[in-house]
Amino acid sequence: LTLPNVISLSRFALAAAFVAMPGTRARVTLIVVASLSDFLDGWLARRRGAASRWGALIDPVADRMFVFTAICVYLFEGLISTGQYFTF
Protein backbone atom coordinates (compact mmCIF):
# COMPACT_ATOMS: atom_id res chain seq x y z
CA LEU A 1 0.00 0.00 0.00
CA THR A 2 1.29 3.39 -0.98
CA LEU A 3 0.49 6.62 0.82
CA PRO A 4 -1.96 7.79 -1.90
CA ASN A 5 -3.83 4.47 -1.60
CA VAL A 6 -4.02 4.76 2.17
CA ILE A 7 -5.41 8.28 1.82
CA SER A 8 -8.01 6.98 -0.66
CA LEU A 9 -8.97 4.18 1.71
CA SER A 10 -9.40 6.70 4.52
CA ARG A 11 -12.59 7.90 2.80
CA PHE A 12 -14.24 4.62 3.84
CA ALA A 13 -13.49 5.51 7.46
CA LEU A 14 -14.72 9.06 6.84
CA ALA A 15 -17.98 7.62 5.47
CA ALA A 16 -18.42 5.57 8.64
CA ALA A 17 -17.69 8.65 10.74
CA PHE A 18 -20.27 10.58 8.71
CA VAL A 19 -22.93 8.11 9.85
CA ALA A 20 -21.81 8.38 13.48
CA MET A 21 -21.59 12.19 13.65
CA PRO A 22 -24.79 13.86 14.81
CA GLY A 23 -24.15 17.51 13.98
CA THR A 24 -24.20 19.44 10.75
CA ARG A 25 -20.92 21.20 11.52
CA ALA A 26 -19.12 17.88 12.10
CA ARG A 27 -20.54 16.45 8.89
CA VAL A 28 -19.54 19.49 6.85
CA THR A 29 -16.06 19.13 8.29
CA LEU A 30 -15.99 15.48 7.17
CA ILE A 31 -17.09 16.50 3.67
CA VAL A 32 -14.25 19.04 3.52
CA VAL A 33 -11.73 16.49 4.80
CA ALA A 34 -12.95 13.92 2.25
CA SER A 35 -12.63 16.50 -0.53
CA LEU A 36 -9.12 17.40 0.55
CA SER A 37 -8.15 13.73 0.74
CA ASP A 38 -9.45 13.22 -2.78
CA PHE A 39 -7.26 16.04 -4.04
CA LEU A 40 -4.26 14.99 -1.96
CA ASP A 41 -4.19 11.33 -2.99
CA GLY A 42 -4.17 12.18 -6.69
CA TRP A 43 -1.61 14.93 -6.25
CA LEU A 44 0.71 12.68 -4.25
CA ALA A 45 0.35 9.80 -6.71
CA ARG A 46 1.34 12.02 -9.63
CA ARG A 47 4.04 13.91 -7.73
CA ARG A 48 5.73 10.78 -6.34
CA GLY A 49 5.14 8.65 -9.42
CA ALA A 50 3.14 6.28 -7.23
CA ALA A 51 0.13 5.94 -9.52
CA SER A 52 -1.06 2.35 -9.75
CA ARG A 53 -3.93 0.30 -11.09
CA TRP A 54 -4.97 -0.45 -7.53
CA GLY A 55 -5.10 3.27 -6.74
CA ALA A 56 -7.01 3.99 -9.94
CA LEU A 57 -9.62 1.49 -8.76
CA ILE A 58 -9.75 2.51 -5.08
CA ASP A 59 -10.09 6.26 -5.64
CA PRO A 60 -13.40 6.40 -7.53
CA VAL A 61 -14.91 3.61 -5.42
CA ALA A 62 -14.02 5.47 -2.22
CA ASP A 63 -15.40 8.73 -3.65
CA ARG A 64 -18.69 7.15 -4.60
CA MET A 65 -19.01 5.31 -1.31
CA PHE A 66 -18.55 8.52 0.67
CA VAL A 67 -21.09 10.44 -1.44
CA PHE A 68 -23.56 7.53 -1.37
CA THR A 69 -23.25 7.31 2.41
CA ALA A 70 -23.76 11.05 2.87
CA ILE A 71 -26.85 11.08 0.66
CA CYS A 72 -28.31 8.03 2.40
CA VAL A 73 -27.78 9.59 5.83
CA TYR A 74 -29.50 12.81 4.79
CA LEU A 75 -32.35 10.89 3.15
CA PHE A 76 -32.79 8.65 6.19
CA GLU A 77 -32.86 11.62 8.56
CA GLY A 78 -35.38 13.44 6.36
CA LEU A 79 -33.06 16.39 5.74
CA ILE A 80 -33.46 15.96 1.99
CA SER A 81 -36.04 14.14 -0.08
CA THR A 82 -35.57 12.09 -3.22
CA GLY A 83 -37.15 14.92 -5.20
CA GLN A 84 -34.55 17.38 -3.92
CA TYR A 85 -31.69 15.07 -4.75
CA PHE A 86 -32.77 14.32 -8.31
CA THR A 87 -33.86 17.86 -9.22
CA PHE A 88 -31.20 19.69 -11.15
C-alpha positions as CSV (number, residue, x, y, z in Angstrom):
1,L,0.0,0.0,0.0
2,T,1.3,3.4,-1.0
3,L,0.5,6.6,0.8
4,P,-2.0,7.8,-1.9
5,N,-3.8,4.5,-1.6
6,V,-4.0,4.8,2.2
7,I,-5.4,8.3,1.8
8,S,-8.0,7.0,-0.7
9,L,-9.0,4.2,1.7
10,S,-9.4,6.7,4.5
11,R,-12.6,7.9,2.8
12,F,-14.2,4.6,3.8
13,A,-13.5,5.5,7.5
14,L,-14.7,9.1,6.8
15,A,-18.0,7.6,5.5
16,A,-18.4,5.6,8.6
17,A,-17.7,8.6,10.7
18,F,-20.3,10.6,8.7
19,V,-22.9,8.1,9.8
20,A,-21.8,8.4,13.5
21,M,-21.6,12.2,13.7
22,P,-24.8,13.9,14.8
23,G,-24.1,17.5,14.0
24,T,-24.2,19.4,10.8
25,R,-20.9,21.2,11.5
26,A,-19.1,17.9,12.1
27,R,-20.5,16.4,8.9
28,V,-19.5,19.5,6.9
29,T,-16.1,19.1,8.3
30,L,-16.0,15.5,7.2
31,I,-17.1,16.5,3.7
32,V,-14.3,19.0,3.5
33,V,-11.7,16.5,4.8
34,A,-12.9,13.9,2.2
35,S,-12.6,16.5,-0.5
36,L,-9.1,17.4,0.5
37,S,-8.1,13.7,0.7
38,D,-9.5,13.2,-2.8
39,F,-7.3,16.0,-4.0
40,L,-4.3,15.0,-2.0
41,D,-4.2,11.3,-3.0
42,G,-4.2,12.2,-6.7
43,W,-1.6,14.9,-6.3
44,L,0.7,12.7,-4.2
45,A,0.4,9.8,-6.7
46,R,1.3,12.0,-9.6
47,R,4.0,13.9,-7.7
48,R,5.7,10.8,-6.3
49,G,5.1,8.7,-9.4
50,A,3.1,6.3,-7.2
51,A,0.1,5.9,-9.5
52,S,-1.1,2.3,-9.7
53,R,-3.9,0.3,-11.1
54,W,-5.0,-0.5,-7.5
55,G,-5.1,3.3,-6.7
56,A,-7.0,4.0,-9.9
57,L,-9.6,1.5,-8.8
58,I,-9.7,2.5,-5.1
59,D,-10.1,6.3,-5.6
60,P,-13.4,6.4,-7.5
61,V,-14.9,3.6,-5.4
62,A,-14.0,5.5,-2.2
63,D,-15.4,8.7,-3.6
64,R,-18.7,7.2,-4.6
65,M,-19.0,5.3,-1.3
66,F,-18.6,8.5,0.7
67,V,-21.1,10.4,-1.4
68,F,-23.6,7.5,-1.4
69,T,-23.3,7.3,2.4
70,A,-23.8,11.1,2.9
71,I,-26.9,11.1,0.7
72,C,-28.3,8.0,2.4
73,V,-27.8,9.6,5.8
74,Y,-29.5,12.8,4.8
75,L,-32.4,10.9,3.1
76,F,-32.8,8.6,6.2
77,E,-32.9,11.6,8.6
78,G,-35.4,13.4,6.4
79,L,-33.1,16.4,5.7
80,I,-33.5,16.0,2.0
81,S,-36.0,14.1,-0.1
82,T,-35.6,12.1,-3.2
83,G,-37.1,14.9,-5.2
84,Q,-34.6,17.4,-3.9
85,Y,-31.7,15.1,-4.8
86,F,-32.8,14.3,-8.3
87,T,-33.9,17.9,-9.2
88,F,-31.2,19.7,-11.2
